[in-house]
Structure formats: structure tokens, C-alpha cells
Amino acid sequence: MDLKTPVLAEPAPINKSRLSISSGLMPYSSPSQQSIFTPTLLLSIPRKKTGVLDDVRAASWLDSMKASSPPPKKLTFDADADIDSSDADVAYRAWMINYPSALLLFEQIMHYARGKSIALFLDYDGTLSPIVDNPDLAFMSDEMRAAVKNVAEYFPTAIISGRSRNKVYEFVGLTELYYAGSHGMDIMGPANGSAFNGHPNCIKLTDKQGKEAVLFQPASEFLPMIEEVFTTLVESTQDIKGAKVENNKFCVSVHYRNVDEKDWKTVAQCVHNIIKEYPRLKLTHGRKVLEVRPVIDWNKGKAVEFLLESLGLSDCDDVLPIYVGDDRTDEDAFRVLREGNRGYGILVSRVPKESHAFYSLKDPAEVMEFLKALVTWKSRSS
Ligand SMILES: O=P(O)(O)OC[C@H]1O[C@H](O[C@H]2O[C@H](CO)[C@@H](O)[C@H](O)[C@H]2O)[C@H](O)[C@@H](O)[C@@H]1O
């Protein structure tokens, strides 16, 4: 496993040829999955100090903003098109040929899992909790919490979120899980077996339950910069009705879900004006959110590798990692599992989306069914 010290780097362009993996893990041969990715999924801004978001860039930011989290029953490929629900259903069913339901093909997944230990990685927003207008109220249901708790009794389970680690822990509230916040830039993992012991960004500590743990924060030097940017973004967006800035510790989210669409360009301009002064920060797009984060070579995929290593589950033919997520940032994790021929990504989506995932689930309700099915399968087979 390549767990190098994170270095400053722009995200690498997606290498389409690496999507074609001949593998015993491949549930089916899918030529279309080899050529569907566009580089727009990893969007970072060039650093031109003009002070003005030029039209071309503004257009591409806005296109991305419009395409993020379209309403159900519309297609991501053209969020403005007036597509009726039956067209959307047909398109969704066609898409599912390449991204089959993890519930419908549950037996197939379990066939590949036979003789292996499953390690489970779960995103939070849009995966365990439904997307809601107010990010502070994105609670998961008690039933979902129980499902996650049960599954964690059988399989090592980690939450990997764009939220701050503390915030996502507050929402989930289960001590038996591992947590990675800030898109993997803040990981609390098990104390034993970590390849990162002795790393300057890695410290041993005792967690709130008195358990020994390792805290890995590869972007710790960015903390003052992120604080400064957060404060500036709060000030500069305060007059944009509906805009909300969230401090996620090692990254900042600028939400525009509740901003009138005619003002989205103003939001983009505000963010651009600020981060052009910070060449060591970059922008990524989430679901109706612009995310400002350090330009380090670290993401949810690296976090999965880190946790597998820490759990002593890396480089093992007898381990099957499964990652469930709904967001563009989850693609880094899907890609790590696909490229390393190691496990399965499951994309949570109601609309067709290009993805490195192998399977799909429609919404958090289906995620919960999948978690319950895992528990039933495991308890029957042990
Ligand atoms: O990695 P995740 O756990 O999926 O976190 C990604 C972002 O999720 C949150 O925003 C999203 O969910 C909100 C609540 O449903 C919604 O209002 C917002 O529009 C979505 O983008 C969170 O607030 C962000 O900070 C995370 O980065």
C-alpha cells in the first residue's frame, strides 16, 4: 500500500485507462464504465490573480453548481432539461445496468465476500442521513443508528465525512466506530498496527472512552489558514440571502442550497475572491456546496487506505472493503477500491451519475436495508 507522507499537489487528472480493470472482483464486464468519466469531477481552480471571476470560469463553476444535487427525477447530465418522470425512470433503469443495485445483487456481493472479512466505510450526509436544507439539522434516524451499531458488531466500521470529526461524531454518537472528518484529513483510528506511528502528523492519545487511539491530521499546519478563510467567508457572504458557511476544521463549506439561483454567481465570486489569495487552498464541489480545502494529496481514498492499514487489514486477499457514499468526494474512495482491485464502492443516488463505484443504492433507506442484510447474512453464516 502506498501510504506516503501527503505532499502539496493539485489533483491528478483522472486516468481513464485505469478504470478498466480485469478482476476477479468485477461483478460483470462493463465497457461503458471504462469511458464515462469526465475530468470535471475533480474541479480545482487555476490561480489567476485577476480579482475577477472571468466568464469562462464563472460558467464552469455555475454549470457545476447547477448540476450538483439536482431534484429527483431529473438527470444530472442536463439539469435544466425538462425531462418527465417516465423518461427519468427509463434513464435510471438503463444506468443501473452499469451500476446494479447492491440490494438486488446482494447474493453476488456476498459470494465475493465468502472467506473474507468485510471492512465497512460509510459516508454521512446523503448516505446515513437524508439531504436536508439546514446542514445543522441533518440527523440520522434512530433506526439507522441501530442498523449501523449492529453492523459494527460484526465488521470494522468507519464513518468518513466532509464534516468535522466532532460534528459527525455528534450526529452518529456510536463509540464503536472509527471516525474520519474533514474529508479524511482528521482520522481517529486504532492505536495498534498503524503504519503512521511516529509520523509528525500522527499522535497517540486516549479517547473519550479511555481507549488508546491514534489521531492523524495530515493538514494540521493549515488550521490557522482555514480559520482565517472561514472568518473571511462568513463576512463576505453575510449579505447573500440563504448562504451559509460551515467550519469543518480542515476545510470550509459554503452552502448555496438556500440561495436564490440568480445569486449563485455572487456566491462563486465571493469564494473565488478569497481563495485566489491562498494558493495552498483549492475548491471542490459537493451537493449544493462549494468546499475550500488544502491542496494536499489527501482525500477519502487515502483515508480508507490509512484505516485499512491501521486496522491491519491492508494488502490482505482475505479482506473485502465496502465503501458506501453519495458525493463526488466519495469517488476518491471508490477509485482506490476499484483500482487496487480490492473491494466495492456503492454509490447512493436517485439519478444517473458517472462513478467509480460498482453498485448503487437509491437513498439512505436502501443503505439501511443493505446494512441490515449484511447483519442477517453474517449472523446466518457464523
Ligand atoms: O462527506 P459527507 O458526510 O457527505 O459531507 C459532505 C457535506 O455534507 C453536508 O452538506 C450536505 O448535506 C447537507 C445536509 O443534508 C445539505 O444541506 C447540503 O446541501 C449538502 O451539501 C455538510 O453540511 C458539508 O459540510 C459536508 O462537506
The ligand as an SDF file (V2000), in Angstrom:
LIG
                    3D

 27 28  0  0  0  0  0  0  0  0999 V2000
  -18.9050   13.6570    3.2860 O   0  0  0  0  0  0  0  0  0  0  0  0
  -20.2880   13.9230    3.7810 P   0  0  0  0  0  0  0  0  0  0  0  0
  -20.5610   13.3400    5.1340 O   0  0  0  0  0  0  0  0  0  0  0  0
  -21.3350   13.5170    2.7660 O   0  0  0  0  0  0  0  0  0  0  0  0
  -20.3650   15.5090    3.9350 O   0  0  0  0  0  0  0  0  0  0  0  0
  -20.4060   16.3400    2.7800 C   0  0  0  0  0  0  0  0  0  0  0  0
  -21.0580   17.6490    3.1270 C   0  0  0  0  0  0  0  0  0  0  0  0
  -22.2870   17.3030    3.7550 O   0  0  0  0  0  0  0  0  0  0  0  0
  -23.0620   18.3540    4.3280 C   0  0  0  0  0  0  0  0  0  0  0  0
  -23.6810   19.0820    3.2940 O   0  0  0  0  0  0  0  0  0  0  0  0
  -24.6260   18.3320    2.5380 C   0  0  0  0  0  0  0  0  0  0  0  0
  -25.6780   17.9050    3.4040 O   0  0  0  0  0  0  0  0  0  0  0  0
  -26.4750   18.9700    3.9890 C   0  0  0  0  0  0  0  0  0  0  0  0
  -27.4720   18.3590    4.9620 C   0  0  0  0  0  0  0  0  0  0  0  0
  -28.2880   17.4300    4.3200 O   0  0  0  0  0  0  0  0  0  0  0  0
  -27.1240   19.7840    2.8680 C   0  0  0  0  0  0  0  0  0  0  0  0
  -27.8740   20.8690    3.4180 O   0  0  0  0  0  0  0  0  0  0  0  0
  -26.0380   20.3220    1.9310 C   0  0  0  0  0  0  0  0  0  0  0  0
  -26.6330   20.9840    0.8270 O   0  0  0  0  0  0  0  0  0  0  0  0
  -25.1650   19.1730    1.4050 C   0  0  0  0  0  0  0  0  0  0  0  0
  -24.0710   19.6780    0.6470 O   0  0  0  0  0  0  0  0  0  0  0  0
  -22.2160   19.2300    5.2090 C   0  0  0  0  0  0  0  0  0  0  0  0
  -23.0020   20.3030    5.6760 O   0  0  0  0  0  0  0  0  0  0  0  0
  -20.9700   19.6840    4.5000 C   0  0  0  0  0  0  0  0  0  0  0  0
  -20.1740   20.4590    5.3800 O   0  0  0  0  0  0  0  0  0  0  0  0
  -20.1890   18.4570    4.0860 C   0  0  0  0  0  0  0  0  0  0  0  0
  -18.9780   18.8190    3.4630 O   0  0  0  0  0  0  0  0  0  0  0  0
  1  2  2  0
  2  3  1  0
  2  4  1  0
  2  5  1  0
  5  6  1  0
  6  7  1  0
  7  8  1  0
  7 26  1  0
  8  9  1  0
  9 10  1  0
  9 22  1  0
 10 11  1  0
 11 12  1  0
 11 20  1  0
 12 13  1  0
 13 14  1  0
 13 16  1  0
 14 15  1  0
 16 17  1  0
 16 18  1  0
 18 19  1  0
 18 20  1  0
 20 21  1  0
 22 23  1  0
 22 24  1  0
 24 25  1  0
 24 26  1  0
 26 27  1  0
M  END
$$$$
